[in-house]
Amino acid sequence: MEHYAHFILALGLVAWLKPLRDLPWHKKVLWALAANLPDMVDYYILMPLASWTGLIPTSWPWSHRSFAHTLWFSILTSLLLFILTRNWRYGASLLGLQLVAHLLPDALSSPTPILMPLIPPVHIYFGQPEHSIRLSCFSLGLALIILSSRGRQAQGPSAKPAKFTHQAPVVRHGQPSSGPWGSWRALA
């Protein structure tokens, strides 16, 4: 349930927020998956290496809620995306998505080491309202997805800008066709 709640919230944010809302849905899903990179690294890379093979220890920073759940990991993945794409908006969008859709709900509901090793987990100050935080993430994400899809339907297809607006040159009888610089008479 936790991973789905993070994914739905990230997908809702991608569908709602301005820089990413115009993307096709398959790219929105990829952005939501990238926002859940901390859980993917923990569950599918670190935990199997720690439990099945014994190659890495089972204590922090290798356990669940490992260094992948820190602010430093989110900053590094955002910098990596910036280096690969040379677009600072992509890096900032990924950092924002990971913070809002993943790290903030985890920090409020469970022992998440966001600023480790500098500051211990902050959940001890809030208690552990895990189910309410997850339900809030899930419902907020679904609401954002529904609102963004209804907004698109209300705009209709005419609201989308035309991608190709160039018109072919008109050829009249007795005149040469005008090229990209106009007719030959205008040049003379």
C-alpha positions as YAML, in Angstrom:
chain: A
units: angstrom
residues:
- id: 1
  name: MET
  ca: [0.00, 0.00, 0.00]
- id: 2
  name: GLU
  ca: [2.80, 2.41, 0.84]
- id: 3
  name: HIS
  ca: [4.42, 2.23, -2.59]
- id: 4
  name: TYR
  ca: [1.12, 2.65, -4.37]
- id: 5
  name: ALA
  ca: [0.25, 5.68, -2.26]
- id: 6
  name: HIS
  ca: [3.58, 7.31, -3.11]
- id: 7
  name: PHE
  ca: [3.16, 6.43, -6.79]
- id: 8
  name: ILE
  ca: [-0.41, 7.78, -7.02]
- id: 9
  name: LEU
  ca: [0.58, 11.00, -5.25]
- id: 10
  name: ALA
  ca: [3.56, 11.46, -7.58]
- id: 11
  name: LEU
  ca: [1.40, 10.74, -10.64]
- id: 12
  name: GLY
  ca: [-1.18, 13.25, -9.43]
- id: 13
  name: LEU
  ca: [1.49, 15.89, -8.92]
- id: 14
  name: VAL
  ca: [2.96, 15.22, -12.38]
- id: 15
  name: ALA
  ca: [-0.51, 15.45, -13.93]
- id: 16
  name: TRP
  ca: [-1.30, 18.67, -12.07]
- id: 17
  name: LEU
  ca: [1.90, 20.73, -11.99]
- id: 18
  name: LYS
  ca: [2.73, 23.08, -14.83]
- id: 19
  name: PRO
  ca: [6.14, 21.92, -16.05]
- id: 20
  name: LEU
  ca: [5.10, 18.28, -16.50]
- id: 21
  name: ARG
  ca: [1.35, 18.33, -17.12]
- id: 22
  name: ASP
  ca: [1.66, 18.57, -20.91]
- id: 23
  name: LEU
  ca: [3.60, 15.32, -21.16]
- id: 24
  name: PRO
  ca: [1.95, 12.20, -22.58]
- id: 25
  name: TRP
  ca: [0.70, 9.74, -19.96]
- id: 26
  name: HIS
  ca: [3.46, 7.18, -20.45]
- id: 27
  name: LYS
  ca: [6.04, 9.85, -19.61]
- id: 28
  name: LYS
  ca: [4.01, 10.96, -16.60]
- id: 29
  name: VAL
  ca: [4.14, 7.38, -15.34]
- id: 30
  name: LEU
  ca: [7.92, 7.35, -15.80]
- id: 31
  name: TRP
  ca: [8.23, 10.57, -13.79]
- id: 32
  name: ALA
  ca: [6.09, 9.07, -11.01]
- id: 33
  name: LEU
  ca: [8.31, 5.97, -11.00]
- id: 34
  name: ALA
  ca: [11.39, 8.18, -10.80]
- id: 35
  name: ALA
  ca: [9.86, 9.95, -7.80]
- id: 36
  name: ASN
  ca: [9.67, 6.53, -6.11]
- id: 37
  name: LEU
  ca: [13.31, 5.75, -6.75]
- id: 38
  name: PRO
  ca: [14.13, 5.65, -3.00]
- id: 39
  name: ASP
  ca: [11.77, 2.72, -2.42]
- id: 40
  name: MET
  ca: [12.91, 0.95, -5.58]
- id: 41
  name: VAL
  ca: [16.55, 1.16, -4.55]
- id: 42
  name: ASP
  ca: [15.73, -0.01, -1.02]
- id: 43
  name: TYR
  ca: [13.39, -2.86, -1.87]
- id: 44
  name: TYR
  ca: [14.83, -4.19, -5.11]
- id: 45
  name: ILE
  ca: [18.57, -3.59, -4.70]
- id: 46
  name: LEU
  ca: [19.65, -3.11, -1.09]
- id: 47
  name: MET
  ca: [17.29, -5.46, 0.75]
- id: 48
  name: PRO
  ca: [17.96, -8.48, -1.50]
- id: 49
  name: LEU
  ca: [21.70, -7.89, -1.24]
- id: 50
  name: ALA
  ca: [21.47, -7.63, 2.53]
- id: 51
  name: SER
  ca: [19.09, -10.49, 3.26]
- id: 52
  name: TRP
  ca: [19.68, -13.09, 0.55]
- id: 53
  name: THR
  ca: [23.36, -12.81, -0.13]
- id: 54
  name: GLY
  ca: [24.71, -11.23, 3.04]
- id: 55
  name: LEU
  ca: [26.98, -9.05, 0.88]
- id: 56
  name: ILE
  ca: [26.02, -5.91, 2.75]
- id: 57
  name: PRO
  ca: [25.12, -5.48, 6.44]
- id: 58
  name: THR
  ca: [21.52, -5.16, 7.58]
- id: 59
  name: SER
  ca: [22.08, -2.03, 9.68]
- id: 60
  name: TRP
  ca: [21.75, 1.60, 8.60]
- id: 61
  name: PRO
  ca: [22.73, 2.88, 6.01]
- id: 62
  name: TRP
  ca: [21.95, -0.37, 4.20]
- id: 63
  name: SER
  ca: [18.62, -1.37, 5.74]
- id: 64
  name: HIS
  ca: [15.15, -0.31, 4.65]
- id: 65
  name: ARG
  ca: [14.85, 3.47, 4.95]
- id: 66
  name: SER
  ca: [18.51, 3.53, 4.07]
- id: 67
  name: PHE
  ca: [20.55, 6.32, 2.53]
- id: 68
  name: ALA
  ca: [18.11, 6.11, -0.40]
- id: 69
  name: HIS
  ca: [15.57, 7.80, 1.87]
- id: 70
  name: THR
  ca: [17.81, 10.77, 2.64]
- id: 71
  name: LEU
  ca: [17.76, 14.22, 1.14]
- id: 72
  name: TRP
  ca: [21.27, 13.59, -0.17]
- id: 73
  name: PHE
  ca: [20.09, 10.70, -2.37]
- id: 74
  name: SER
  ca: [17.34, 12.88, -3.87]
- id: 75
  name: ILE
  ca: [19.82, 15.67, -4.53]
- id: 76
  name: LEU
  ca: [22.24, 13.23, -6.19]
- id: 77
  name: THR
  ca: [19.56, 11.73, -8.45]
- id: 78
  name: SER
  ca: [18.41, 15.22, -9.43]
- id: 79
  name: LEU
  ca: [21.99, 16.24, -10.21]
- id: 80
  name: LEU
  ca: [22.43, 13.07, -12.26]
- id: 81
  name: LEU
  ca: [19.29, 13.87, -14.25]
- id: 82
  name: PHE
  ca: [20.53, 17.44, -14.76]
- id: 83
  name: ILE
  ca: [23.91, 16.17, -16.01]
- id: 84
  name: LEU
  ca: [22.27, 13.68, -18.38]
- id: 85
  name: THR
  ca: [19.71, 16.08, -19.83]
- id: 86
  name: ARG
  ca: [21.41, 19.49, -19.35]
- id: 87
  name: ASN
  ca: [18.02, 20.82, -18.26]
- id: 88
  name: TRP
  ca: [17.84, 22.24, -14.73]
- id: 89
  name: ARG
  ca: [14.03, 22.12, -14.75]
- id: 90
  name: TYR
  ca: [14.08, 18.33, -14.99]
- id: 91
  name: GLY
  ca: [16.45, 18.07, -12.05]
- id: 92
  name: ALA
  ca: [14.43, 20.51, -9.96]
- id: 93
  name: SER
  ca: [11.18, 18.74, -10.87]
- id: 94
  name: LEU
  ca: [12.57, 15.36, -9.84]
- id: 95
  name: LEU
  ca: [13.87, 16.78, -6.56]
- id: 96
  name: GLY
  ca: [10.51, 18.38, -5.81]
- id: 97
  name: LEU
  ca: [8.60, 15.22, -6.68]
- id: 98
  name: GLN
  ca: [10.81, 13.05, -4.50]
- id: 99
  name: LEU
  ca: [10.51, 15.46, -1.59]
- id: 100
  name: VAL
  ca: [6.75, 16.02, -1.73]
- id: 101
  name: ALA
  ca: [5.54, 12.62, -2.92]
- id: 102
  name: HIS
  ca: [7.97, 10.39, -1.09]
- id: 103
  name: LEU
  ca: [10.23, 11.79, 1.60]
- id: 104
  name: LEU
  ca: [7.77, 14.12, 3.32]
- id: 105
  name: PRO
  ca: [5.02, 11.48, 3.81]
- id: 106
  name: ASP
  ca: [7.62, 8.94, 4.95]
- id: 107
  name: ALA
  ca: [9.14, 11.41, 7.40]
- id: 108
  name: LEU
  ca: [5.75, 12.15, 8.93]
- id: 109
  name: SER
  ca: [4.73, 8.51, 9.27]
- id: 110
  name: SER
  ca: [7.81, 6.40, 9.96]
- id: 111
  name: PRO
  ca: [11.47, 6.56, 10.97]
- id: 112
  name: THR
  ca: [12.84, 8.06, 7.78]
- id: 113
  name: PRO
  ca: [16.42, 9.36, 7.97]
- id: 114
  name: ILE
  ca: [15.94, 12.39, 5.70]
- id: 115
  name: LEU
  ca: [18.91, 14.36, 7.02]
- id: 116
  name: MET
  ca: [20.94, 11.48, 8.44]
- id: 117
  name: PRO
  ca: [23.60, 11.42, 9.72]
- id: 118
  name: LEU
  ca: [23.11, 15.06, 10.74]
- id: 119
  name: ILE
  ca: [19.64, 14.96, 12.31]
- id: 120
  name: PRO
  ca: [17.85, 11.84, 13.61]
- id: 121
  name: PRO
  ca: [14.46, 10.88, 12.14]
- id: 122
  name: VAL
  ca: [11.70, 13.36, 12.98]
- id: 123
  name: HIS
  ca: [8.82, 10.88, 13.31]
- id: 124
  name: ILE
  ca: [9.40, 10.69, 17.06]
- id: 125
  name: TYR
  ca: [7.90, 14.17, 17.37]
- id: 126
  name: PHE
  ca: [4.73, 13.33, 15.41]
- id: 127
  name: GLY
  ca: [4.00, 9.76, 16.47]
- id: 128
  name: GLN
  ca: [3.36, 7.23, 13.72]
- id: 129
  name: PRO
  ca: [0.12, 8.01, 11.84]
- id: 130
  name: GLU
  ca: [1.10, 5.65, 9.02]
- id: 131
  name: HIS
  ca: [-2.33, 4.75, 7.72]
- id: 132
  name: SER
  ca: [-3.71, 8.28, 7.74]
- id: 133
  name: ILE
  ca: [-0.65, 9.63, 5.90]
- id: 134
  name: ARG
  ca: [-0.86, 6.88, 3.28]
- id: 135
  name: LEU
  ca: [-4.58, 7.36, 2.83]
- id: 136
  name: SER
  ca: [-4.04, 11.11, 2.49]
- id: 137
  name: CYS
  ca: [-1.35, 10.56, -0.16]
- id: 138
  name: PHE
  ca: [-3.55, 8.14, -2.08]
- id: 139
  name: SER
  ca: [-6.68, 10.32, -2.00]
- id: 140
  name: LEU
  ca: [-4.80, 13.54, -2.81]
- id: 141
  name: GLY
  ca: [-3.06, 11.87, -5.75]
- id: 142
  name: LEU
  ca: [-6.34, 10.48, -7.11]
- id: 143
  name: ALA
  ca: [-8.01, 13.86, -6.72]
- id: 144
  name: LEU
  ca: [-5.21, 15.59, -8.64]
- id: 145
  name: ILE
  ca: [-5.36, 13.00, -11.44]
- id: 146
  name: ILE
  ca: [-9.14, 13.35, -11.76]
- id: 147
  name: LEU
  ca: [-9.02, 17.14, -11.66]
- id: 148
  name: SER
  ca: [-6.28, 17.33, -14.28]
- id: 149
  name: SER
  ca: [-8.07, 14.92, -16.62]
- id: 150
  name: ARG
  ca: [-11.36, 16.83, -16.24]
- id: 151
  name: GLY
  ca: [-9.55, 20.09, -16.91]
- id: 152
  name: ARG
  ca: [-8.18, 18.62, -20.13]
- id: 153
  name: GLN
  ca: [-11.63, 17.44, -21.19]
- id: 154
  name: ALA
  ca: [-13.13, 20.86, -20.49]
- id: 155
  name: GLN
  ca: [-10.51, 22.58, -22.63]
- id: 156
  name: GLY
  ca: [-11.21, 20.30, -25.57]
- id: 157
  name: PRO
  ca: [-8.96, 19.61, -28.51]
- id: 158
  name: SER
  ca: [-9.18, 23.18, -29.83]
- id: 159
  name: ALA
  ca: [-7.22, 24.49, -26.84]
- id: 160
  name: LYS
  ca: [-4.12, 22.60, -27.85]
- id: 161
  name: PRO
  ca: [-1.73, 24.64, -29.98]
- id: 162
  name: ALA
  ca: [-1.18, 23.47, -33.52]
- id: 163
  name: LYS
  ca: [2.16, 21.84, -34.04]
- id: 164
  name: PHE
  ca: [2.39, 22.48, -37.77]
- id: 165
  name: THR
  ca: [1.11, 25.83, -39.00]
- id: 166
  name: HIS
  ca: [3.14, 26.29, -42.18]
- id: 167
  name: GLN
  ca: [1.01, 26.52, -45.29]
- id: 168
  name: ALA
  ca: [2.15, 25.41, -48.66]
- id: 169
  name: PRO
  ca: [2.83, 28.27, -51.12]
- id: 170
  name: VAL
  ca: [0.01, 29.11, -53.47]
- id: 171
  name: VAL
  ca: [0.85, 28.60, -57.14]
- id: 172
  name: ARG
  ca: [-1.08, 30.91, -59.43]
- id: 173
  name: HIS
  ca: [-1.24, 30.59, -63.17]
- id: 174
  name: GLY
  ca: [1.36, 32.70, -64.92]
- id: 175
  name: GLN
  ca: [3.45, 33.39, -61.84]
- id: 176
  name: PRO
  ca: [6.33, 31.40, -60.48]
- id: 177
  name: SER
  ca: [5.73, 29.71, -57.15]
- id: 178
  name: SER
  ca: [6.84, 31.78, -54.22]
- id: 179
  name: GLY
  ca: [9.64, 30.30, -52.23]
- id: 180
  name: PRO
  ca: [10.52, 30.98, -48.65]
- id: 181
  name: TRP
  ca: [11.53, 34.61, -49.49]
- id: 182
  name: GLY
  ca: [8.42, 35.60, -51.42]
- id: 183
  name: SER
  ca: [7.93, 35.97, -55.15]
- id: 184
  name: TRP
  ca: [10.76, 36.88, -57.52]
- id: 185
  name: ARG
  ca: [9.07, 40.19, -58.33]
- id: 186
  name: ALA
  ca: [9.39, 41.35, -54.72]
- id: 187
  name: LEU
  ca: [13.13, 40.72, -54.88]
- id: 188
  name: ALA
  ca: [13.61, 42.75, -58.09]
...
